[in-house]
Amino acid sequence: MNPETPAFKANARAALSDPQLQSALSGLPTGLVAQRTSARARLPEFEALRDIGRDVRNHALEYLDLYLETYERNATAAGAVVHWAETGQDAREIIARICQDAGARIVTKGKSMISEEIALNVDLEARGFEVVETDLGEYIIQNRLETPSHIIAPAIHLTQQQVEDDFRKLHTHLPAGRILEEPAQLVAEARSVLREKFMLADVGITGANFLIAETGSSIIVTNEGNGDLTQSLARVHIVLASIDKVLPTLEDVTTVLRLLARSATGQEFTTYATFSTGPRRPEDPDGPDAYHVVLLDNGRAELLGSEFREVLRCIRCGACMNHCPVYNAVGGHAYGWVYPGPIGAVMTPALIGVKAGGHLPNASTFCGRCEAVCPMKIPLPKLMRHWREAEFEQGHTPTRYRYGLKTWAWFAKRPRTYHFCARFAAAVLGALGSGAGRFSRLPFASGWTRDRDFPAPQGRTFQQLWAETRRGVPR
């Protein structure tokens, strides 16, 4: 997926004027947000679990080399073949070689954001493989030639009517008069179409919510069961995971899982939590003949040694974007790459560079809701602020903003001049706006006044009011 993050502002304007998108996004506050609030209220120890989860993830990252080696040793002992990939290209080559060696024609996939990050589908299709997304949301957007707009709800930007229209255009082998008025009917139709693909697939690829060093297992959590069918029916199962997904023990994983579903969808637990450890053994009723794990770095090791290390605690629940007023207004595609919302505002510049991704950390109100709801307590506003500073230091901030900040800094370093100019400006604007009490237009503030009025100052600055308060002057 080629990043389109430099076009964020244009994307955002288009999203704000898209009535279908706005209709689809309007359900977030009463949907995922309300469900998380309810789930949190039902678990008195939720905040204590957040502290424990944060500490578990911090510990795993602190000793990441040790736990990755332990994972590889235990996974190999269970029959897995573990591959190390430094870059996305390395991972694509490894996976393509496995598929070619297996003589594969059809490859089924369970939802994997890391595969979106390295554009795996495009690469495999260019090599002649048929790649079928089996998660319902991913299946819908794959057929639309779109990318996910949300980490856990990839088709959240679509309305039910759009999905029905797409199914009627795509599934032309089904009766034209069939009824698709309810979500359950859409799900049933997708299930019937995908069932054949599951049975014919030679290779199944899944992501991994976590890797468990203690047992050499991978785990995926789903609500549809497609992940189970992807990894158990195909002859070859490939797990694609970034190196930061490893956790020390089963107990650690169960602790984090108690936070994941509640933060993501408001469930106590997802419908399926599937642990995979190696290929099928003689006594197993099903499972793959071969089990491969591709461990991808793709910039994580560099992040580990930087001030952005805390972002690696992310467990991909999507809570930050569900509660973000910017994401709620423009949706995920406006962000122009794999990870939208506040987590994307931190991850994207880290993975593709601040020059290309610098718009995203600026697309925030800094209201702090993302940090308040993050189950891993990632300080997302602080990390976005770091990227803003990096963007400025590297000279990528637009010229008018750079000169504006330099002008403000000049005044800020000269308090007397600053206070004098502030008093003068407040007095002039207060007098000019005394009639209506607001301005519908202001020089250098068109971005504000285009959509809202600017309140007129009351004629005195905060410093003046503070000085009067300390002197006991009645107001």
C-alpha positions as CSV (number, residue, x, y, z in Angstrom):
1,M,0.0,0.0,0.0
2,N,1.6,3.3,-1.1
3,P,1.3,5.9,1.6
4,E,-1.0,8.9,0.8
5,T,-0.4,10.7,4.0
6,P,0.9,13.9,2.4
7,A,-2.7,14.3,1.0
8,F,-4.3,14.1,4.5
9,K,-5.8,17.6,4.4
10,A,-7.4,17.1,1.0
11,N,-8.6,13.6,2.1
12,A,-10.1,15.1,5.2
13,R,-12.0,17.8,3.3
14,A,-13.4,15.1,0.9
15,A,-14.4,12.9,3.9
16,L,-16.2,15.7,5.6
17,S,-18.3,16.3,2.5
18,D,-19.1,12.6,1.9
19,P,-22.7,12.0,3.2
20,Q,-22.4,8.2,3.0
21,L,-19.2,8.2,5.0
22,Q,-20.6,10.6,7.6
23,S,-23.7,8.4,7.9
24,A,-21.5,5.3,8.5
25,L,-19.3,7.1,11.1
26,S,-22.3,8.4,13.0
27,G,-22.8,5.0,14.7
28,L,-19.4,5.1,16.5
29,P,-20.5,6.9,19.7
30,T,-23.5,4.7,20.2
31,G,-21.7,1.6,19.0
32,L,-18.1,0.7,19.9
33,V,-17.7,3.6,22.3
34,A,-20.8,2.9,24.3
35,Q,-20.0,-0.8,24.4
36,R,-16.5,-0.2,25.8
37,T,-18.0,2.1,28.5
38,S,-20.4,-0.6,29.5
39,A,-17.8,-3.3,29.5
40,R,-15.5,-1.2,31.7
41,A,-18.2,-0.5,34.2
42,R,-18.9,-4.3,34.6
43,L,-15.3,-5.0,35.5
44,P,-14.3,-3.2,38.8
45,E,-10.6,-4.1,38.4
46,F,-10.4,-2.7,34.9
47,E,-8.0,0.2,35.8
48,A,-5.8,-2.1,37.8
49,L,-5.7,-4.5,34.8
50,R,-4.5,-1.6,32.7
51,D,-1.6,-1.1,35.0
52,I,-0.7,-4.8,34.9
53,G,-1.1,-5.0,31.1
54,R,1.2,-2.0,30.7
55,D,3.8,-3.5,33.0
56,V,3.6,-6.9,31.2
57,R,4.2,-5.3,27.8
58,N,7.0,-3.1,29.1
59,H,8.7,-6.2,30.6
60,A,8.4,-8.1,27.3
61,L,9.9,-5.2,25.4
62,E,12.7,-4.7,27.9
63,Y,13.8,-8.3,27.3
64,L,12.5,-8.7,23.8
65,D,15.6,-10.5,22.5
66,L,15.4,-13.1,25.3
67,Y,11.7,-13.8,24.7
68,L,12.0,-13.9,20.9
69,E,14.8,-16.5,21.2
70,T,12.7,-18.5,23.7
71,Y,9.7,-18.3,21.4
72,E,11.8,-19.5,18.4
73,R,13.2,-22.4,20.4
74,N,9.9,-23.6,21.7
75,A,8.1,-23.1,18.4
76,T,10.8,-25.1,16.6
77,A,10.5,-27.9,19.1
78,A,6.8,-28.1,18.4
79,G,7.5,-28.5,14.7
80,A,7.3,-24.9,13.4
81,V,9.7,-23.4,10.9
82,V,10.6,-19.9,12.1
83,H,11.7,-17.3,9.6
84,W,13.2,-13.9,10.4
85,A,12.5,-10.9,8.1
86,E,14.1,-7.5,8.6
87,T,12.1,-5.7,6.0
88,G,8.7,-6.0,4.3
89,Q,10.4,-7.2,1.1
90,D,12.2,-9.9,3.1
91,A,8.8,-11.1,4.5
92,R,7.2,-11.1,1.0
93,E,9.9,-13.1,-0.5
94,I,9.8,-15.7,2.4
95,I,6.0,-16.1,2.1
96,A,6.0,-16.3,-1.7
97,R,8.7,-19.0,-1.5
98,I,6.6,-21.0,1.0
99,C,3.6,-20.7,-1.3
100,Q,5.5,-21.7,-4.4
101,D,7.1,-24.7,-2.6
102,A,3.6,-25.8,-1.6
103,G,2.4,-25.6,-5.2
104,A,-0.3,-23.3,-4.0
105,R,-3.0,-21.7,-6.2
106,I,-5.4,-20.3,-3.6
107,V,-4.3,-18.6,-0.5
108,T,-6.8,-17.7,2.2
109,K,-6.0,-15.0,4.8
110,G,-7.3,-14.1,8.2
111,K,-7.2,-10.4,9.0
112,S,-3.7,-9.2,9.4
113,M,-2.7,-5.5,9.7
114,I,0.9,-6.4,9.3
115,S,0.2,-7.9,5.9
116,E,-1.4,-4.6,4.9
117,E,1.7,-2.8,6.1
118,I,3.9,-4.8,3.7
119,A,1.3,-4.9,0.8
120,L,1.4,-8.7,0.9
121,N,-1.8,-9.3,-1.2
122,V,-0.6,-7.2,-4.0
123,D,2.7,-9.0,-4.1
124,L,1.2,-12.5,-4.0
125,E,-1.4,-11.7,-6.7
126,A,1.4,-10.3,-8.9
127,R,3.1,-13.7,-8.6
128,G,-0.1,-15.5,-9.8
129,F,-1.7,-16.6,-6.5
130,E,-5.4,-16.1,-5.8
131,V,-5.6,-14.4,-2.4
132,V,-8.9,-14.4,-0.6
133,E,-9.6,-12.4,2.5
134,T,-11.9,-14.3,4.8
135,D,-12.7,-11.8,7.5
136,L,-16.1,-10.4,6.5
137,G,-15.0,-6.7,6.6
138,E,-11.8,-7.5,4.8
139,Y,-13.7,-9.6,2.2
140,I,-16.0,-6.7,1.6
141,I,-13.3,-4.1,1.0
142,Q,-11.1,-6.5,-1.0
143,N,-13.9,-6.7,-3.5
144,R,-14.1,-2.9,-3.6
145,L,-10.3,-2.7,-4.1
146,E,-10.1,-0.6,-0.9
147,T,-7.9,-0.8,2.2
148,P,-9.1,-1.1,5.8
149,S,-10.4,2.1,7.4
150,H,-10.2,0.7,11.0
151,I,-7.9,-1.8,12.8
152,I,-10.8,-4.1,14.0
153,A,-13.6,-3.0,11.8
154,P,-12.1,-2.6,8.3
155,A,-15.4,-1.8,6.6
156,I,-16.7,0.6,9.2
157,H,-16.8,3.4,6.6
158,L,-19.5,1.6,4.6
159,T,-23.2,1.5,5.1
160,Q,-25.3,-1.6,4.9
161,Q,-26.8,-0.5,1.6
162,Q,-23.4,-0.2,0.0
163,V,-22.5,-3.7,1.1
164,E,-25.8,-5.1,-0.3
165,D,-25.2,-3.3,-3.6
166,D,-21.6,-4.8,-3.8
167,F,-22.8,-8.3,-3.1
168,R,-25.4,-8.1,-5.8
169,K,-22.8,-6.9,-8.3
170,L,-20.2,-9.5,-7.3
171,H,-22.3,-12.6,-6.5
172,T,-24.0,-12.9,-9.8
173,H,-24.3,-16.7,-9.6
174,L,-26.8,-16.3,-6.8
175,P,-30.6,-15.6,-7.4
176,A,-31.2,-12.0,-8.3
177,G,-34.4,-11.9,-6.1
178,R,-32.7,-13.0,-2.9
179,I,-33.4,-10.9,0.2
180,L,-30.5,-9.0,1.8
181,E,-32.3,-6.7,4.2
182,E,-30.7,-7.8,7.4
183,P,-27.0,-8.0,8.4
184,A,-27.4,-11.7,9.2
185,Q,-28.5,-12.3,5.6
186,L,-25.3,-10.6,4.3
187,V,-23.2,-12.6,6.6
188,A,-24.8,-15.9,5.5
189,E,-24.2,-15.0,1.9
190,A,-20.5,-14.2,2.5
191,R,-20.2,-17.5,4.5
192,S,-21.6,-19.5,1.6
193,V,-19.3,-18.0,-0.9
194,L,-16.2,-18.3,1.3
195,R,-16.8,-21.9,2.3
196,E,-15.6,-23.2,-1.1
197,K,-12.5,-21.1,-0.8
198,F,-11.7,-22.5,2.6
199,M,-11.9,-26.0,1.2
200,L,-9.8,-25.4,-1.8
201,A,-7.1,-23.3,-0.2
202,D,-3.6,-24.7,-0.3
203,V,-2.1,-22.1,2.1
204,G,-3.7,-20.2,4.9
205,I,-2.1,-17.0,6.3
206,T,-3.0,-15.4,9.6
207,G,-1.7,-12.6,11.7
208,A,-1.1,-13.1,15.4
209,N,-2.5,-11.0,18.2
210,F,0.3,-12.4,20.4
211,L,3.1,-14.9,20.4
212,I,3.8,-16.8,23.6
213,A,7.4,-17.5,24.4
214,E,6.7,-20.1,27.1
215,T,4.9,-22.5,24.7
216,G,6.0,-21.3,21.2
217,S,2.3,-20.7,20.4
218,S,0.6,-18.0,18.4
219,I,-2.9,-16.7,19.2
220,I,-5.6,-15.0,17.2
221,V,-8.8,-13.6,18.5
222,T,-11.9,-13.4,16.2
223,N,-15.6,-13.2,16.2
224,E,-16.3,-15.1,13.0
225,G,-14.3,-18.3,13.1
226,N,-12.6,-17.5,9.8
227,G,-9.2,-17.5,11.4
228,D,-9.7,-21.1,12.6
229,L,-10.8,-22.3,9.2
230,T,-7.9,-20.5,7.5
231,Q,-5.3,-22.1,9.6
232,S,-6.8,-25.6,10.1
233,L,-8.1,-26.5,6.6
234,A,-5.2,-25.5,4.4
235,R,-2.2,-27.8,4.0
236,V,0.2,-25.0,5.1
237,H,-0.3,-22.4,7.8
238,I,1.8,-19.2,7.8
239,V,1.8,-16.9,10.8
240,L,2.9,-13.4,10.0
241,A,3.7,-11.3,13.1
242,S,5.9,-8.3,14.0
243,I,8.5,-8.9,16.6
244,D,6.8,-6.8,19.3
245,K,3.9,-9.3,19.6
246,V,5.7,-11.7,21.9
247,L,4.7,-12.1,25.5
248,P,6.4,-14.2,28.1
249,T,3.8,-16.6,29.4
250,L,0.2,-17.9,29.0
251,E,-0.7,-16.1,32.2
252,D,0.5,-12.8,30.7
253,V,-1.6,-13.4,27.6
254,T,-4.8,-14.1,29.5
255,T,-4.3,-10.9,31.5
256,V,-3.9,-8.8,28.3
257,L,-6.9,-10.6,26.6
258,R,-9.1,-9.5,29.5
259,L,-8.4,-5.9,28.3
260,L,-8.4,-6.5,24.5
261,A,-12.0,-7.4,23.8
262,R,-13.4,-5.0,26.3
263,S,-11.5,-2.1,24.9
264,A,-12.1,-3.1,21.2
265,T,-15.8,-4.2,21.0
266,G,-17.1,-4.1,24.5
267,Q,-17.2,-7.9,24.8
268,E,-16.1,-9.8,27.8
269,F,-14.1,-12.0,25.4
270,T,-14.1,-12.5,21.7
271,T,-16.1,-15.5,20.4
272,Y,-12.9,-17.4,19.4
273,A,-9.5,-17.2,21.0
274,T,-7.4,-19.8,19.0
275,F,-3.9,-21.0,20.1
276,S,-1.7,-22.6,17.5
277,T,1.4,-24.6,18.3
278,G,3.1,-26.2,15.4
279,P,1.6,-28.4,12.6
280,R,-0.9,-31.2,13.0
281,R,0.3,-34.1,15.2
282,P,-0.7,-37.8,14.5
283,E,-3.5,-37.7,17.1
284,D,-4.9,-34.3,15.9
285,P,-8.2,-34.5,13.9
286,D,-7.3,-31.5,11.7
287,G,-4.6,-28.9,11.2
288,P,-1.9,-28.0,8.7
289,D,0.8,-30.3,7.5
290,A,3.3,-27.5,7.8
291,Y,3.5,-24.5,10.1
292,H,5.6,-21.5,9.3
293,V,6.1,-18.3,11.4
294,V,7.5,-15.2,9.8
295,L,8.8,-12.7,12.4
296,L,9.0,-9.2,10.9
297,D,11.0,-6.3,12.2
298,N,10.2,-3.5,9.6
299,G,11.5,-0.7,11.9
300,R,10.4,-2.1,15.3
301,A,13.9,-2.6,16.5
302,E,14.8,1.0,15.8
303,L,11.6,2.1,17.6
304,L,12.6,0.0,20.6
305,G,15.7,2.2,21.2
306,S,13.9,5.5,20.7
307,E,11.6,7.9,22.6
308,F,8.7,6.2,20.8
309,R,9.3,2.9,22.4
310,E,6.0,3.0,24.3
311,V,4.0,2.8,21.1
312,L,5.1,-0.8,20.8
313,R,2.8,-1.7,23.7
314,C,-0.1,-1.3,21.3
315,I,-2.4,-4.4,21.2
316,R,-4.4,-3.2,18.2
317,C,-7.7,-2.8,19.9
318,G,-8.8,0.4,18.1
319,A,-10.1,2.1,21.2
320,C,-8.0,5.3,20.5
321,M,-9.6,5.8,17.1
322,N,-13.1,5.0,18.3
323,H,-12.9,7.9,20.8
324,C,-10.9,10.3,18.7
325,P,-13.0,13.3,17.5
326,V,-10.8,13.7,14.4
327,Y,-11.1,10.0,13.3
328,N,-14.9,10.2,14.1
329,A,-15.1,13.2,11.7
330,V,-13.0,11.9,8.7
331,G,-12.7,8.1,9.1
332,G,-9.6,6.0,8.5
333,H,-8.9,6.4,4.8
334,A,-8.1,10.1,5.2
335,Y,-5.0,9.1,7.1
336,G,-3.6,7.7,3.9
337,W,-1.9,4.5,5.2
338,V,-2.4,1.3,7.2
339,Y,-2.8,2.7,10.7
340,P,-5.4,5.5,11.2
341,G,-6.4,7.5,14.2
342,P,-4.1,8.4,17.1
343,I,-2.1,5.2,16.9
344,G,-1.5,5.9,13.2
345,A,-0.4,9.4,14.0
346,V,2.5,7.9,16.0
347,M,3.2,4.7,14.1
348,T,3.1,6.1,10.6
349,P,5.9,8.6,10.9
350,A,7.9,6.0,12.6
351,L,7.5,3.5,9.7
352,I,7.5,5.7,6.6
353,G,9.3,8.8,8.0
354,V,8.1,12.1,9.4
355,K,8.5,13.9,6.0
356,A,5.8,11.7,4.5
357,G,3.7,11.2,7.7
358,G,4.1,14.5,9.4
359,H,0.5,15.6,8.8
360,L,-0.9,12.9,11.0
361,P,0.5,14.0,14.5
362,N,-0.8,17.5,13.7
363,A,-4.3,16.1,13.0
364,S,-5.1,15.9,16.7
365,T,-7.0,18.1,19.2
366,F,-4.8,16.8,22.0
367,C,-8.0,16.2,24.0
368,G,-6.3,13.2,25.6
369,R,-9.2,10.7,25.1
370,C,-7.0,8.3,23.2
371,E,-4.6,8.0,26.2
372,A,-7.5,7.8,28.6
373,V,-9.0,4.8,27.0
374,C,-5.8,3.0,25.8
375,P,-5.7,-0.4,27.6
376,M,-1.9,-0.2,27.6
377,K,-1.8,3.4,28.8
378,I,0.3,4.6,25.8
379,P,0.9,8.3,26.1
380,L,-0.2,9.1,22.6
381,P,-0.5,12.9,22.9
382,K,3.1,13.0,24.2
383,L,4.4,10.9,21.4
384,M,2.5,13.0,18.8
385,R,4.1,16.0,20.3
386,H,7.5,14.4,19.9
387,W,6.8,14.0,16.2
388,R,5.7,17.6,15.9
389,E,9.0,18.6,17.3
390,A,10.9,16.3,15.0
391,E,9.0,17.6,12.0
392,F,10.0,21.2,13.0
393,E,13.6,20.3,13.7
394,Q,14.0,18.5,10.3
395,G,12.5,21.5,8.5
396,H,9.4,19.7,7.2
397,T,6.9,22.1,8.8
398,P,5.2,24.4,6.2
399,T,7.1,27.7,5.8
400,R,4.2,29.9,7.1
401,Y,4.0,27.8,10.3
402,R,7.8,27.9,10.8
403,Y,7.9,31.7,10.5
404,G,4.8,32.0,12.7
405,L,6.4,30.0,15.4
406,K,9.7,31.9,15.1
407,T,7.7,35.2,15.4
408,W,5.9,33.9,18.5
409,A,9.2,32.7,20.0
410,W,10.8,36.1,19.5
411,F,8.0,37.8,21.4
412,A,7.8,35.0,24.1
413,K,11.5,35.6,24.9
414,R,10.8,39.3,25.5
415,P,8.0,39.3,28.2
416,R,7.6,43.1,28.3
417,T,7.2,43.4,24.6
418,Y,4.9,40.4,24.5
419,H,2.6,41.7,27.2
420,F,2.5,45.2,25.7
421,C,1.6,43.8,22.2
422,A,-0.9,41.4,23.8
423,R,-2.6,44.3,25.7
424,F,-2.7,46.4,22.5
425,A,-4.2,43.6,20.4
426,A,-6.8,42.7,23.0
427,A,-7.9,46.3,23.4
428,V,-8.1,46.8,19.6
429,L,-10.0,43.6,18.9
430,G,-12.2,44.1,21.9
431,A,-13.2,47.5,20.6
432,L,-13.8,46.4,17.1
433,G,-15.8,43.4,18.2
434,S,-17.8,45.1,21.0
435,G,-20.9,45.2,18.9
436,A,-21.5,41.6,17.8
437,G,-19.0,40.2,20.3
438,R,-17.5,38.0,17.6
439,F,-15.7,38.1,14.2
440,S,-16.9,36.2,11.2
441,R,-13.7,37.1,9.4
442,L,-10.1,37.8,10.6
443,P,-6.8,38.2,8.8
444,F,-4.5,35.2,9.2
445,A,-7.4,33.2,10.8
446,S,-9.4,32.1,7.8
447,G,-9.0,28.5,8.7
448,W,-11.0,29.2,11.9
449,T,-13.5,31.7,10.6
450,R,-14.4,29.7,7.6
451,D,-16.4,27.3,9.8
452,R,-17.0,29.3,13.0
453,D,-17.0,32.8,14.4
454,F,-14.0,34.0,16.5
455,P,-15.1,35.4,19.9
456,A,-14.0,39.0,20.4
457,P,-11.6,39.6,23.4
458,Q,-13.1,41.4,26.3
459,G,-10.5,44.1,26.2
460,R,-8.1,42.8,28.8
461,T,-5.5,40.1,28.7
462,F,-5.2,37.2,31.2
463,Q,-2.1,38.8,32.7
464,Q,-4.1,42.0,33.4
465,L,-7.0,40.1,34.9
466,W,-4.6,38.0,37.1
467,A,-2.8,41.1,38.3
468,E,-6.2,42.7,39.2
469,T,-7.3,39.5,41.1
470,R,-4.1,39.5,43.1
471,R,-4.6,43.2,44.0
472,G,-8.2,42.5,45.0
473,V,-9.6,44.8,42.3
474,P,-13.4,44.0,42.0
475,R,-14.4,42.8,38.6
